[in-house]
Amino acid sequence: MSNTTRVMIVDDEAPIRDMICMALELEGLKCLQAADGLDAYQKILDQKPHIILLDWMLPGMTGIDLARRLRRESVTAELPIIMLSAKGEETNKVMGLDCGADDYMVKPFSMKELISRIQALLRRSYATHNSKPVTFDGLILDTTSHRITAHGQTLNLGPTEHRLLAFLMEHPERAYSRSQLLDHVWGNNIYIEDRTIDVHIRRLRQLLAPFHYENFIQTVRGVGYRFSTKQ
């Protein structure tokens, strides 16, 4: 990370923004700040940060609403987002991740852990931007445009289904347990139940069914799931 890496900190509490900013600047990062969702959205478009630290509870537009808006628009769809929240229940974490956040941290959190997660997301984002499209029988993962298409038609996937399908396509023929998928797709510091994977696999198959790709997501009895074009 360097001082050319811009981190947008979105939180309505100035002391929290300042504390995070101070710690990140010591790591050589440039910090941008916003106190509410609407201001953050405009600054994100104008200043183009590399990663966003987003509080859930914001005046006006909530962090959940802002994350959804960013994921809907092509210019911001790929921005890494870490959601920061005092809401620590599993259902809240699932909601935060499903709305488009890449990671979720519960307040209060360790600054060292936050910095570590920022570094991990930035590395993943860089690797994604520098990899080639992955293709299987007309199903294409374009990691540069952050799109998955089927016979030229963009699949209307939610953020979680996109991350899950992208990961499986990038690692074909390999079986993953539910806990492994949670670690790889959601992050090993996210504490949600294994059964959450089953829900997203079911949704993913339903979205792939109109293109006859649902059988590419295979259940491996006693293990978990894999992506395979072999029957």
C-alpha positions in Angstrom: 0.0 0.0 0.0 1.2 3.5 -0.7 0.1 7.1 -0.3 -1.5 6.9 -3.8 -4.0 4.4 -2.4 -7.1 6.3 -1.4 -9.4 5.0 1.3 -12.9 6.5 1.7 -14.0 6.5 5.4 -17.8 6.9 5.7 -19.0 7.4 9.3 -21.2 10.0 10.9 -18.9 10.1 14.0 -16.0 12.4 13.4 -13.8 10.9 16.2 -14.1 7.5 14.6 -13.2 8.8 11.2 -10.2 10.7 12.6 -9.0 7.7 14.6 -9.2 5.4 11.5 -7.6 8.1 9.3 -4.7 8.6 11.7 -3.9 4.8 11.8 -4.2 4.5 8.0 -2.0 7.5 7.2 0.7 6.0 9.4 0.6 3.0 6.9 1.1 5.4 4.0 -2.5 5.6 2.9 -4.4 8.7 1.7 -7.7 9.1 3.5 -10.9 10.7 2.3 -13.9 11.3 4.6 -17.6 11.6 4.5 -20.2 11.9 7.3 -23.3 10.7 5.4 -24.3 8.5 2.5 -25.2 11.2 -0.1 -21.9 13.1 0.5 -20.0 9.9 0.3 -21.6 8.9 -3.0 -20.6 12.2 -4.6 -17.1 12.1 -3.3 -16.7 8.5 -4.4 -17.6 9.5 -8.0 -15.4 12.6 -7.9 -12.3 11.3 -6.0 -12.4 7.6 -7.0 -11.1 5.9 -3.9 -9.6 2.4 -4.1 -11.5 1.0 -1.1 -14.4 2.1 1.1 -14.9 1.7 4.8 -18.6 2.1 5.3 -20.6 2.5 8.5 -24.0 0.8 8.5 -25.9 3.5 10.5 -25.7 6.8 8.6 -28.1 9.7 8.4 -30.3 9.8 5.3 -28.9 7.1 3.0 -27.8 4.1 5.2 -24.6 2.2 4.5 -26.7 -0.7 3.2 -28.5 1.6 0.7 -25.2 3.1 -0.4 -23.5 -0.2 -0.9 -26.5 -1.4 -3.1 -26.3 1.8 -5.1 -22.6 1.5 -5.7 -23.0 -2.2 -6.8 -25.7 -1.2 -9.3 -23.6 1.3 -11.2 -20.8 0.1 -13.5 -18.3 2.8 -12.5 -18.4 1.7 -8.8 -19.5 -1.9 -9.1 -16.0 -3.3 -8.4 -15.0 -1.0 -5.5 -14.0 -3.1 -2.5 -16.2 -2.3 0.5 -15.6 -3.1 4.2 -18.8 -2.6 6.2 -18.2 -1.3 9.8 -21.1 -1.8 12.2 -22.0 -2.2 15.9 -24.6 -4.8 14.6 -22.9 -8.1 15.4 -25.7 -10.6 14.8 -25.3 -13.2 12.1 -28.4 -11.9 10.3 -26.8 -8.4 10.2 -23.6 -9.8 8.8 -25.4 -11.7 6.1 -27.4 -8.6 5.2 -24.3 -6.5 5.0 -22.5 -9.0 2.7 -25.6 -9.6 0.6 -26.0 -5.9 -0.1 -22.6 -5.9 -1.7 -20.0 -5.5 1.1 -16.8 -7.6 0.6 -16.1 -7.8 4.3 -17.8 -7.0 7.6 -16.3 -5.8 10.9 -18.1 -5.4 14.2 -17.3 -2.3 16.3 -15.2 -2.0 18.3 -12.5 -3.6 16.2 -8.7 -3.8 16.2 -7.0 -1.3 13.9 -4.3 -3.9 13.1 -7.0 -6.3 11.9 -8.7 -3.5 9.9 -5.4 -2.7 8.2 -4.8 -6.4 7.5 -8.3 -6.7 5.9 -7.8 -3.6 3.8 -4.5 -5.0 2.5 -6.1 -8.4 1.7 -9.0 -6.8 -0.2 -6.7 -4.5 -2.2 -4.5 -7.5 -3.2 -7.5 -9.4 -4.3 -8.8 -6.4 -6.2 -5.5 -6.0 -8.0 -5.3 -9.6 -8.9 -8.8 -9.6 -10.3 -8.0 -6.6 -12.5 -5.0 -8.3 -13.9 -6.4 -11.7 -14.8 -7.8 -13.1 -18.0 -11.5 -14.0 -18.7 -12.6 -17.5 -17.6 -14.8 -19.3 -20.2 -16.9 -22.5 -20.1 -19.2 -23.4 -22.9 -20.4 -19.8 -23.4 -20.4 -18.9 -19.7 -17.8 -16.2 -19.4 -16.3 -14.5 -16.3 -14.7 -11.2 -17.3 -12.7 -10.2 -14.2 -11.8 -6.8 -15.7 -15.4 -5.6 -16.3 -16.7 -7.6 -13.3 -19.4 -9.3 -15.4 -20.5 -12.8 -15.9 -22.3 -13.5 -19.2 -24.1 -16.4 -20.7 -24.1 -16.5 -24.5 -23.4 -12.8 -24.5 -26.2 -11.9 -22.0 -25.1 -10.4 -18.7 -26.3 -12.5 -15.8 -28.3 -10.5 -13.2 -26.5 -11.8 -10.1 -26.5 -10.3 -6.7 -23.1 -9.5 -5.2 -22.9 -12.6 -3.1 -23.9 -14.9 -6.0 -21.4 -13.2 -8.2 -18.5 -13.7 -5.8 -19.5 -17.3 -5.3 -19.9 -18.2 -9.0 -16.7 -16.3 -9.8 -14.7 -18.2 -7.2 -16.0 -21.6 -8.3 -15.4 -20.8 -12.0 -11.8 -19.8 -11.2 -11.3 -23.1 -9.4 -13.1 -25.7 -11.6 -13.2 -29.4 -10.8 -12.2 -28.8 -7.2 -14.6 -29.7 -4.4 -15.0 -27.2 -1.6 -16.6 -27.8 1.8 -19.1 -25.2 3.0 -16.7 -23.9 5.5 -14.0 -23.5 2.8 -16.4 -21.6 0.6 -17.2 -19.3 3.5 -13.5 -18.6 4.1 -12.7 -18.0 0.4 -15.9 -16.1 -0.6 -16.9 -14.3 2.6 -13.5 -14.2 4.4 -12.3 -16.3 7.3 -13.1 -13.6 9.8 -16.8 -13.6 8.9 -18.9 -15.7 11.3 -22.0 -17.0 9.6 -23.4 -20.4 9.5 -22.5 -23.0 6.9 -26.1 -23.4 5.9 -25.9 -19.9 4.4 -23.9 -21.5 1.5 -26.8 -23.8 0.7 -29.2 -20.8 0.3 -26.8 -19.0 -2.1 -26.1 -22.2 -4.1 -29.8 -22.7 -4.6 -30.3 -19.1 -5.7 -27.3 -19.4 -8.1 -28.7 -22.6 -9.7 -32.1 -20.8 -10.2 -30.3 -17.9 -11.9 -28.3 -20.2 -14.2 -31.3 -22.5 -15.1 -32.6 -20.3 -17.9 -29.3 -20.8 -19.7 -29.0 -24.5 -18.8 -25.9 -24.0 -16.7 -27.4 -25.0 -13.4 -25.8 -28.5 -13.5 -22.3 -26.8 -13.6 -22.8 -26.2 -9.8 -22.6 -29.7 -8.5 -23.2 -31.2 -5.0 -20.4 -33.4 -3.9 -21.9 -35.8 -1.3 -20.1 -35.7 2.0 -17.9 -32.7 1.0 -19.7 -29.7 -0.4 -19.8 -28.2 -3.9 -17.8 -27.9 -7.1 -18.0 -26.2 -10.5 -17.7 -28.7 -13.3 -18.8 -29.0 -16.9 -18.6 -32.8 -16.6 -21.7 -34.8 -15.8 
